[in-house]
Amino acid sequence: MTQLRNPVLRGFNPDPSVARVGEDIYVATSTFEWYPGVQIHHSRDLVHWRLAARPLTRASQLDMRGDPDSCGVWAPDLTYTDGRFLLVYTDVKRYGQTTVNGASGASLRDFHNYVVTCDTVDGEWSDPVFLNSSGFDPALFHDDDGRTWLLNMLWDHRAGNGRFAGIVAQELDRHTLQLIGERRTIFHGTDIGFTEGPHLYKRDGWYHLLVAEGGTGWDHAVTMARSRSLFGPYEVHPDVAVLTAAGRRDGPLTRAGHGDLFDLADGTTWIAYLCGRPLPSRERCVLGRETAMQPMVWGEDGWLRTQNGDARPDPAPQAPALQPAPWPTSPSDGTFDEGALPEAFQWLRTPDSTTLFSLSARPGFLRLYGRETVGSPFSQSLVARRQQDLCYTATTRIDYEPTNFQQAAGLICYYNSTKFHYLNITHDDTTRQLQVMTASPEDGRCGTTVVVPQLPDGPVELRVDVDHDQLRFAWRLARGEEGSDWIWLDQVYDASILSDEASLPGLPNFTGTFVGMACQDMGGTALPADFAFFRYEGRDG
């Protein structure tokens, strides 16, 4: 029998929300500060997946310029009713300080929740309707009486109060998409705390409420409660958590939580949930939070549990008995000849990509325009793809002639503004140079090291090899198809800092590592860099 290879969506793909329409299973995941907003993957057998859409593509739907690191789009919820898809999502504008480890005083944050609609997943989604700003993780529940309800966690900013103030519900008019009536708190959570990520289901006359608890780290959990009334009171699951890896910081799947249930056509119930894969012997997940799936079982007592009842994530569950449905694949040589950005790539925050890059200014090349500093929350020219393997190689060819020290472009391994490794071409006012810039939360500094004081003229190829927590850069002059021999830098860099777990105190860390191309011009002249190709090769096997 075929087994799923969890995670099914590898690399940064957290907070899954599932909508099944006939034979089609769609999963929406968070994208935070990466543009376009929200990823929707599509499968018909849970084994083979394709990226079907990134629905938030224009300024009217999403403009994240100025959003801090790990803010932007949190926990989208995808549902289908009355012949159309509805997607609700949060745009987080302010994070402030973390709520963990004794943060005190008022905790001021801004969460704006919206809904967009479309008849098809891959169509043009509507302009958003604003819903509320009372908390994050909005989700829709379509009851069998024809009414729809919006749920979200309630944020309490007041000093001395618990920040996670429970789950609230308010009716949503399906036609106008406006909230009506008053919000009501329906569940205050369990003793695990940090109650968020609500999803509501109805089965055998019971309202089953699924929530995420325990924070997004090692103690993350999916917990459950049920009630005969939508408004409660809710009885907590006798096991409290229906899925968790709490107590473990190693193994194939950890940090399991934030789940969503869905039924297949055969009536079997499955859960999609986020998880992390730590580096061997290192408690750091450089791939961020990924999406896994496994079957669940309803017991004679009416409660949901894992198949063996241990509430643990399963790295290799048996696949459902569905007809295999692989997607057509089209080989790519990593060039930019098609005139469109390859689907693996995203950029940061701005809806106006033309200010950052062009595929037509020099046909066959991706031209990045030098913009603000690497890590800027406004206009950062960085185009990258997810790291999806613990071991990989990435290469690119760059044609770039900087004229002063405020200009740089090259190959970057990027988590956020406080942690990255960046091999770039720059200038010291006398000659072109190759340098490495590293920002690390280990010492809170951003440092630069010149590795080639005099870089010869002409296009250059840059390379990074990552093997678990070891990262090495190489370069060579671009001569012909293959170039010259690779010249490896002596230093081995710590790839593990590009993870949620490595952080300066109090900062949010909810994304994952990207690898790609960047270009800065801090003098404001927008000097461009042209990239002939970008190739990524996973080596996990």
ZAMAR-716830 format. One record per residue (C-alpha): x, y, z; residue number from 0. Coordinates in nm, 2 decimals. Layout:
<pts>
PT        x        y        z   num
PT        X        Y        Z   NUM
...
</pts>
This chain:
<pts>
PT        x        y        z   num
PT     0.00     0.00     0.00     0
PT     0.11     0.36    -0.07     1
PT     0.22     0.56     0.22     2
PT     0.21     0.94     0.25     3
PT     0.55     1.10     0.29     4
PT     0.49     1.36     0.56     5
PT     0.51     1.65     0.54     6
PT     0.31     1.65     0.22     7
PT     0.38     2.02     0.17     8
PT     0.75     2.07     0.23     9
PT     0.92     2.39     0.33    10
PT     0.75     2.68     0.49    11
PT     0.38     2.60     0.45    12
PT     0.21     2.65     0.79    13
PT    -0.15     2.68     0.93    14
PT    -0.32     2.45     0.68    15
PT    -0.69     2.50     0.60    16
PT    -0.86     2.24     0.38    17
PT    -1.16     2.26     0.15    18
PT    -1.28     1.95    -0.04    19
PT    -1.49     2.00    -0.35    20
PT    -1.59     1.66    -0.49    21
PT    -1.27     1.48    -0.57    22
PT    -1.05     1.79    -0.53    23
PT    -0.87     1.87    -0.21    24
PT    -0.74     2.23    -0.16    25
PT    -0.51     2.34     0.11    26
PT    -0.45     2.70     0.19    27
PT    -0.14     2.80     0.40    28
PT     0.01     3.11     0.55    29
PT     0.26     3.33     0.36    30
PT     0.33     3.60     0.62    31
PT     0.53     3.88     0.46    32
PT     0.59     3.70     0.13    33
PT     0.40     3.81    -0.18    34
PT     0.16     3.72    -0.34    35
PT    -0.04     3.62    -0.03    36
PT    -0.16     3.27     0.06    37
PT    -0.06     2.95    -0.11    38
PT    -0.34     2.71    -0.22    39
PT    -0.22     2.36    -0.31    40
PT    -0.44     2.10    -0.49    41
PT    -0.45     1.72    -0.48    42
PT    -0.69     1.44    -0.57    43
PT    -0.51     1.16    -0.39    44
PT    -0.32     1.33    -0.10    45
PT     0.00     1.20    -0.25    46
PT     0.06     1.43    -0.54    47
PT     0.03     1.80    -0.50    48
PT     0.05     2.11    -0.72    49
PT     0.05     2.48    -0.64    50
PT    -0.29     2.59    -0.77    51
PT    -0.30     2.96    -0.68    52
PT    -0.17     3.25    -0.47    53
PT    -0.50     3.45    -0.46    54
PT    -0.39     3.78    -0.30    55
PT    -0.22     3.94    -0.59    56
PT    -0.30     4.31    -0.59    57
PT    -0.28     4.61    -0.37    58
PT    -0.66     4.63    -0.30    59
PT    -0.63     4.28    -0.15    60
PT    -0.30     4.30     0.03    61
PT    -0.03     4.56     0.08    62
PT     0.22     4.46     0.34    63
PT     0.48     4.74     0.30    64
PT     0.59     4.83     0.65    65
PT     0.47     4.50     0.81    66
PT     0.73     4.37     1.05    67
PT     0.91     4.04     1.01    68
PT     0.67     3.74     1.05    69
PT     0.36     3.96     1.02    70
PT     0.15     4.00     0.72    71
PT    -0.08     3.71     0.62    72
PT    -0.15     3.48     0.91    73
PT    -0.37     3.16     0.91    74
PT    -0.60     3.18     0.61    75
PT    -0.92     2.98     0.61    76
PT    -1.06     2.83     0.29    77
PT    -1.42     2.71     0.26    78
PT    -1.66     2.63    -0.02    79
PT    -2.03     2.69    -0.01    80
PT    -2.31     2.80    -0.24    81
PT    -2.09     2.74    -0.55    82
PT    -1.80     2.97    -0.45    83
PT    -1.48     2.97    -0.25    84
PT    -1.44     3.20     0.05    85
PT    -1.10     3.28     0.19    86
PT    -1.06     3.47     0.51    87
PT    -0.72     3.59     0.63    88
PT    -0.54     3.83     0.87    89
PT    -0.30     4.10     0.77    90
PT    -0.09     4.17     1.09    91
PT     0.04     4.52     1.09    92
PT     0.20     4.53     1.43    93
PT     0.34     4.26     1.65    94
PT     0.52     4.43     1.94    95
PT     0.68     4.20     2.19    96
PT     0.62     3.83     2.24    97
PT     0.37     3.71     2.49    98
PT     0.59     3.43     2.62    99
PT     0.82     3.43     2.92   100
PT     0.67     3.70     3.13   101
PT     0.61     3.99     2.89   102
PT     0.44     4.26     3.10   103
PT     0.24     4.58     3.04   104
PT     0.00     4.64     2.76   105
PT     0.06     4.43     2.44   106
PT    -0.05     4.64     2.15   107
PT    -0.10     4.46     1.82   108
PT    -0.30     4.52     1.50   109
PT    -0.48     4.24     1.33   110
PT    -0.71     4.32     1.03   111
PT    -0.93     4.04     0.90   112
PT    -1.08     4.02     0.55   113
PT    -1.27     3.79     0.32   114
PT    -1.24     3.74    -0.05   115
PT    -1.43     3.51    -0.28   116
PT    -1.39     3.34    -0.62   117
PT    -1.59     3.08    -0.82   118
PT    -1.27     2.89    -0.89   119
PT    -0.95     2.85    -0.69   120
PT    -0.73     2.97    -0.98   121
PT    -0.95     3.25    -1.09   122
PT    -0.94     3.62    -1.01   123
PT    -1.04     3.67    -0.65   124
PT    -1.26     3.95    -0.54   125
PT    -1.16     4.27    -0.36   126
PT    -1.17     4.21     0.01   127
PT    -1.45     4.29     0.25   128
PT    -1.32     4.40     0.59   129
PT    -1.45     4.19     0.88   130
PT    -1.29     4.29     1.21   131
PT    -0.96     4.35     1.40   132
PT    -1.04     4.18     1.73   133
PT    -0.79     3.90     1.70   134
PT    -0.63     3.67     1.45   135
PT    -0.69     3.33     1.29   136
PT    -1.04     3.40     1.14   137
PT    -1.23     3.10     1.01   138
PT    -1.58     3.05     0.87   139
PT    -1.83     2.78     0.97   140
PT    -2.12     2.72     0.74   141
PT    -2.40     2.56     0.95   142
PT    -2.66     2.32     0.81   143
PT    -2.93     2.58     0.88   144
PT    -2.79     2.81     0.61   145
PT    -2.62     3.05     0.85   146
PT    -2.25     3.13     0.84   147
PT    -2.04     3.22     1.14   148
PT    -1.70     3.39     1.17   149
PT    -1.47     3.26     1.45   150
PT    -1.14     3.41     1.56   151
PT    -0.93     3.42     1.87   152
PT    -0.98     3.73     2.08   153
PT    -0.67     3.94     2.17   154
PT    -0.67     4.11     2.51   155
PT    -0.40     4.38     2.51   156
PT    -0.46     4.49     2.87   157
PT    -0.18     4.48     3.13   158
PT    -0.22     4.19     3.37   159
PT    -0.46     4.00     3.14   160
PT    -0.40     3.68     2.94   161
PT    -0.35     3.78     2.58   162
PT    -0.54     3.49     2.44   163
PT    -0.89     3.56     2.56   164
PT    -1.07     3.28     2.40   165
PT    -1.26     3.21     2.08   166
PT    -1.54     3.44     1.97   167
PT    -1.82     3.38     1.71   168
PT    -2.03     3.63     1.51   169
PT    -2.27     3.57     1.23   170
PT    -2.17     3.66     0.87   171
PT    -2.43     3.74     0.61   172
PT    -2.34     3.50     0.32   173
PT    -2.47     3.75     0.06   174
PT    -2.33     4.08     0.18   175
PT    -2.03     3.93     0.36   176
PT    -2.10     4.17     0.64   177
PT    -2.09     4.07     1.01   178
PT    -2.43     4.10     1.19   179
PT    -2.53     4.07     1.55   180
PT    -2.29     4.08     1.84   181
PT    -1.97     3.87     1.89   182
PT    -1.99     3.61     2.17   183
PT    -1.72     3.43     2.34   184
PT    -1.78     3.06     2.30   185
PT    -1.47     2.89     2.44   186
PT    -1.20     3.01     2.68   187
PT    -0.95     2.73     2.60   188
PT    -0.79     2.46     2.81   189
PT    -0.51     2.47     3.07   190
PT    -0.26     2.44     2.78   191
PT    -0.33     2.80     2.69   192
PT    -0.25     3.02     2.39   193
PT    -0.59     2.92     2.24   194
PT    -0.60     3.02     1.87   195
PT    -0.66     2.87     1.52   196
PT    -1.03     2.78     1.56   197
PT    -1.22     2.55     1.32   198
PT    -1.58     2.43     1.38   199
PT    -1.76     2.12     1.25   200
PT    -2.10     1.96     1.30   201
PT    -2.14     1.58     1.34   202
PT    -2.43     1.38     1.48   203
PT    -2.58     1.69     1.64   204
PT    -2.26     1.80     1.81   205
PT    -2.06     2.11     1.74   206
PT    -1.69     2.00     1.75   207
PT    -1.45     2.29     1.80   208
PT    -1.08     2.23     1.70   209
PT    -0.82     2.48     1.83   210
PT    -0.45     2.52     1.83   211
PT    -0.29     2.56     2.17   212
PT     0.05     2.57     2.34   213
PT     0.21     2.83     2.12   214
PT     0.39     2.76     1.79   215
PT     0.69     2.59     1.94   216
PT     0.77     2.25     2.09   217
PT     0.45     2.23     2.30   218
PT     0.22     2.31     2.01   219
PT    -0.10     2.10     2.01   220
PT    -0.44     2.04     1.85   221
PT    -0.71     2.03     2.11   222
PT    -1.08     1.97     2.08   223
PT    -1.41     2.04     2.26   224
PT    -1.77     1.98     2.18   225
PT    -2.12     2.12     2.26   226
PT    -2.48     2.07     2.16   227
PT    -2.50     2.44     2.10   228
PT    -2.27     2.65     1.88   229
PT    -2.24     2.90     2.17   230
PT    -2.15     2.63     2.42   231
PT    -2.08     2.54     2.69   232
PT    -1.81     2.32     2.54   233
PT    -1.69     2.00     2.70   234
PT    -1.32     1.94     2.65   235
PT    -1.20     1.62     2.49   236
PT    -1.11     1.36     2.76   237
PT    -0.76     1.34     2.62   238
PT    -0.75     1.72     2.57   239
PT    -0.50     1.71     2.28   240
PT    -0.60     1.50     1.98   241
PT    -0.26     1.56     1.81   242
PT     0.07     1.68     1.96   243
PT     0.44     1.61     1.97   244
PT     0.48     1.79     2.30   245
PT     0.77     1.66     2.51   246
PT     0.98     1.58     2.20   247
PT     1.24     1.80     2.03   248
PT     1.37     1.53     1.80   249
PT     1.23     1.28     1.56   250
PT     1.09     1.31     1.21   251
PT     0.79     1.54     1.30   252
PT     0.78     1.78     1.59   253
PT     0.59     2.10     1.68   254
PT     0.26     1.95     1.56   255
PT    -0.04     2.17     1.59   256
PT    -0.29     2.41     1.42   257
PT    -0.50     2.15     1.24   258
PT    -0.81     2.14     1.02   259
PT    -1.03     1.83     0.96   260
PT    -1.18     1.72     0.63   261
PT    -1.37     1.41     0.52   262
PT    -1.29     1.23     0.20   263
PT    -1.57     1.10    -0.03   264
PT    -1.55     0.76     0.14   265
PT    -1.64     0.91     0.48   266
PT    -1.30     0.88     0.64   267
PT    -1.18     1.18     0.84   268
PT    -0.83     1.33     0.80   269
PT    -0.65     1.60     0.97   270
PT    -0.41     1.85     0.81   271
PT    -0.17     2.01     1.06   272
PT     0.16     2.20     1.08   273
PT     0.48     2.04     1.20   274
PT     0.85     2.10     1.21   275
PT     1.15     1.88     1.11   276
PT     1.45     1.96     1.33   277
PT     1.80     1.93     1.21   278
PT     1.98     1.61     1.33   279
PT     2.11     1.67     1.68   280
PT     2.00     2.04     1.66   281
PT     1.68     2.17     1.80   282
PT     1.62     2.40     1.50   283
PT     1.38     2.37     1.21   284
PT     1.53     2.56     0.92   285
PT     1.25     2.45     0.69   286
PT     1.00     2.63     0.91   287
PT     0.66     2.49     0.98   288
PT     0.53     2.25     0.71   289
PT     0.20     2.08     0.64   290
PT     0.14     1.71     0.72   291
PT    -0.17     1.49     0.70   292
PT    -0.30     1.17     0.86   293
PT    -0.62     0.98     0.91   294
PT    -0.83     1.01     1.23   295
PT    -1.09     0.78     1.38   296
PT    -1.42     0.87     1.55   297
PT    -1.46     0.65     1.86   298
PT    -1.77     0.49     2.01   299
PT    -1.77     0.77     2.26   300
PT    -1.81     1.02     1.98   301
PT    -1.46     1.17     2.02   302
PT    -1.19     1.20     1.75   303
PT    -0.85     1.04     1.80   304
PT    -0.55     0.92     1.60   305
PT    -0.57     0.57     1.46   306
PT    -0.36     0.42     1.74   307
PT    -0.49     0.66     2.00   308
PT    -0.16     0.81     2.09   309
PT    -0.23     1.16     1.96   310
PT     0.12     1.16     1.79   311
PT     0.20     1.28     1.44   312
PT     0.26     1.00     1.19   313
PT     0.55     1.05     0.94   314
PT     0.42     0.78     0.70   315
PT     0.05     0.70     0.73   316
PT    -0.12     0.48     0.48   317
PT    -0.25     0.68     0.19   318
PT    -0.63     0.67     0.12   319
PT    -0.77     0.43    -0.13   320
PT    -0.80     0.69    -0.41   321
PT    -0.71     0.66    -0.77   322
PT    -0.35     0.79    -0.81   323
PT    -0.35     1.14    -0.96   324
PT    -0.01     1.27    -1.05   325
PT     0.02     1.61    -1.20   326
PT     0.20     1.67    -1.53   327
PT     0.55     1.81    -1.48   328
PT     0.74     2.03    -1.72   329
PT     1.12     2.02    -1.68   330
PT     1.29     2.35    -1.62   331
PT     1.65     2.45    -1.67   332
PT     1.62     2.74    -1.42   333
PT     1.64     3.01    -1.69   334
PT     1.40     3.31    -1.72   335
PT     1.31     3.26    -2.09   336
PT     0.94     3.21    -2.04   337
PT     0.86     3.58    -1.96   338
PT     0.69     3.49    -1.63   339
PT     0.84     3.44    -1.29   340
PT     0.87     3.07    -1.21   341
PT     0.60     2.96    -0.97   342
PT     0.84     2.86    -0.69   343
PT     0.95     3.23    -0.64   344
PT     0.80     3.50    -0.42   345
PT     0.91     3.84    -0.31   346
PT     0.86     4.06     0.00   347
PT     0.56     4.27     0.10   348
PT     0.49     4.50    -0.20   349
PT     0.21     4.44    -0.44   350
PT     0.39     4.64    -0.71   351
PT     0.65     4.39    -0.83   352
PT     0.75     4.62    -1.12   353
PT     0.94     4.84    -0.88   354
PT     1.15     4.54    -0.78   355
PT     1.21     4.33    -1.08   356
PT     1.15     4.28    -1.46   357
PT     1.15     3.99    -1.69   358
PT     1.12     4.20    -2.00   359
PT     1.38     4.48    -1.95   360
PT     1.65     4.23    -2.07   361
PT     1.47     3.93    -2.23   362
PT     1.60     3.60    -2.09   363
PT     1.71     3.75    -1.77   364
PT     1.55     3.84    -1.43   365
PT     1.65     4.20    -1.37   366
PT     1.64     4.31    -1.01   367
PT     1.65     4.68    -0.95   368
PT     1.86     4.80    -0.66   369
PT     1.63     4.91    -0.38   370
PT     1.65     4.94     0.00   371
PT     1.88     4.76     0.24   372
PT     1.85     4.38     0.28   373
PT     1.59     4.33     0.55   374
PT     1.40     4.66     0.48   375
PT     1.02     4.62     0.56   376
PT     0.93     4.85     0.27   377
PT     1.10     4.81    -0.07   378
PT     1.34     4.52    -0.07   379
PT     1.45     4.37    -0.40   380
PT     1.47     4.01    -0.31   381
PT     1.32     3.72    -0.52   382
PT     1.35     3.38    -0.36   383
PT     1.21     3.03    -0.32   384
PT     1.15     2.81    -0.02   385
PT     1.42     2.58     0.11   386
PT     1.24     2.24     0.10   387
PT     1.53     2.01     0.18   388
PT     1.77     1.98     0.47   389
PT     2.05     1.94     0.21   390
PT     2.05     2.13    -0.12   391
PT     2.25     2.32    -0.38   392
PT     2.15     2.65    -0.54   393
PT     2.34     2.83    -0.82   394
PT     2.28     3.15    -1.01   395
PT     2.46     3.36    -1.28   396
PT     2.47     3.73    -1.23   397
PT     2.58     4.01    -1.46   398
PT     2.64     4.32    -1.24   399
PT     2.88     4.61    -1.24   400
PT     2.84     4.82    -0.92   401
PT     3.02     5.15    -0.90   402
PT     3.03     5.22    -0.53   403
PT     3.01     5.06    -0.19   404
PT     2.63     5.13    -0.15   405
PT     2.55     4.89    -0.43   406
PT     2.54     4.51    -0.39   407
PT     2.37     4.21    -0.55   408
PT     2.40     3.83    -0.53   409
PT     2.28     3.50    -0.38   410
PT     2.11     3.50    -0.04   411
PT     1.99     3.25     0.21   412
PT     1.73     3.45     0.40   413
PT     1.50     3.40     0.70   414
PT     1.43     3.76     0.79   415
PT     1.60     4.10     0.86   416
PT     1.79     3.96     1.16   417
PT     1.92     3.63     1.01   418
PT     2.06     3.57     0.67   419
PT     2.38     3.47     0.48   420
PT     2.44     3.68     0.17   421
PT     2.72     3.62    -0.09   422
PT     2.72     3.94    -0.30   423
PT     2.91     4.15    -0.55   424
PT     2.99     4.51    -0.44   425
PT     3.25     4.78    -0.49   426
PT     3.49     4.96    -0.26   427
PT     3.52     5.27    -0.49   428
PT     3.83     5.13    -0.66   429
PT     3.74     4.78    -0.77   430
PT     3.46     4.52    -0.78   431
PT     3.47     4.28    -0.49   432
PT     3.29     3.97    -0.36   433
PT     3.18     3.98     0.00   434
PT     2.97     3.78     0.25   435
PT     2.72     3.96     0.47   436
PT     2.58     3.77     0.76   437
PT     2.31     3.88     1.01   438
PT     2.29     3.64     1.31   439
PT     2.07     3.64     1.62   440
PT     2.36     3.46     1.80   441
PT     2.53     3.80     1.85   442
PT     2.27     4.04     1.72   443
PT     2.51     4.18     1.46   444
PT     2.52     4.22     1.09   445
PT     2.88     4.18     0.96   446
PT     3.06     4.18     0.63   447
PT     3.37     4.00     0.51   448
PT     3.55     4.07     0.18   449
PT     3.63     3.73     0.04   450
PT     3.76     3.83    -0.31   451
PT     3.92     4.18    -0.29   452
PT     3.95     4.22    -0.66   453
PT     3.68     4.05    -0.86   454
PT     3.75     4.02    -1.24   455
PT     3.51     4.18    -1.48   456
PT     3.23     3.99    -1.64   457
PT     2.94     3.77    -1.53   458
PT     2.99     3.56    -1.22   459
PT     2.83     3.24    -1.10   460
PT     2.75     3.20    -0.74   461
PT     2.67     2.88    -0.55   462
PT     2.56     2.77    -0.20   463
PT     2.57     2.42    -0.07   464
PT     2.37     2.35     0.25   465
PT     2.42     2.02     0.44   466
PT     2.19     2.03     0.75   467
PT     2.35     2.30     0.96   468
PT     2.66     2.37     0.74   469
PT     2.65     2.63     0.47   470
PT     2.93     2.69     0.22   471
PT     2.95     2.94    -0.06   472
PT     3.15     2.92    -0.39   473
PT     3.20     3.13    -0.70   474
PT     3.35     3.12    -1.05   475
PT     3.37     3.33    -1.36   476
PT     3.10     3.25    -1.61   477
PT     3.29     3.12    -1.91   478
PT     3.08     2.93    -2.17   479
PT     2.81     2.69    -2.06   480
PT     2.98     2.54    -1.76   481
PT     3.20     2.82    -1.64   482
PT     3.54     2.77    -1.47   483
PT     3.61     2.55    -1.17   484
PT     3.43     2.64    -0.85   485
PT     3.63     2.84    -0.60   486
PT     3.51     2.75    -0.25   487
PT     3.52     3.00     0.04   488
PT     3.71     2.87     0.34   489
PT     3.45     2.96     0.60   490
PT     3.17     2.73     0.68   491
PT     2.86     2.92     0.79   492
PT     2.59     2.81     1.04   493
PT     2.27     2.74     0.85   494
PT     2.08     2.66     1.17   495
PT     2.04     3.03     1.25   496
PT     1.79     3.05     0.96   497
PT     1.52     2.90     1.18   498
PT     1.23     2.99     1.41   499
PT     1.43     2.87     1.71   500
PT     1.73     3.11     1.67   501
PT     1.61     3.45     1.76   502
PT     1.68     3.78     1.92   503
PT     1.47     3.81     2.24   504
PT     1.10     3.91     2.19   505
PT     1.08     3.89     1.81   506
PT     0.83     3.68     1.61   507
PT     0.97     3.39     1.41   508
PT     0.70     3.21     1.21   509
PT     0.83     3.16     0.86   510
PT     1.12     2.95     0.71   511
PT     1.43     2.98     0.51   512
PT     1.43     3.11     0.15   513
PT     1.71     3.10    -0.10   514
PT     1.73     3.34    -0.39   515
PT     1.86     3.66    -0.55   516
PT     1.88     4.01    -0.40   517
PT     1.99     4.36    -0.51   518
PT     2.05     4.68    -0.31   519
PT     2.13     5.04    -0.41   520
PT     2.14     5.25    -0.10   521
PT     2.23     5.55    -0.30   522
PT     1.89     5.55    -0.46   523
PT     2.00     5.51    -0.82   524
PT     1.83     5.17    -0.87   525
PT     2.13     5.01    -1.04   526
PT     2.01     4.68    -1.17   527
PT     2.15     4.33    -1.16   528
PT     2.07     4.07    -1.43   529
PT     2.03     3.71    -1.34   530
PT     2.05     3.45    -1.62   531
PT     1.93     3.15    -1.42   532
PT     1.86     3.02    -1.07   533
PT     1.87     2.65    -1.00   534
PT     1.78     2.46    -0.69   535
PT     1.86     2.09    -0.64   536
PT     1.74     1.91    -0.33   537
PT     1.96     1.63    -0.20   538
PT     1.76     1.47     0.07   539
PT     1.67     1.17    -0.15   540
</pts>
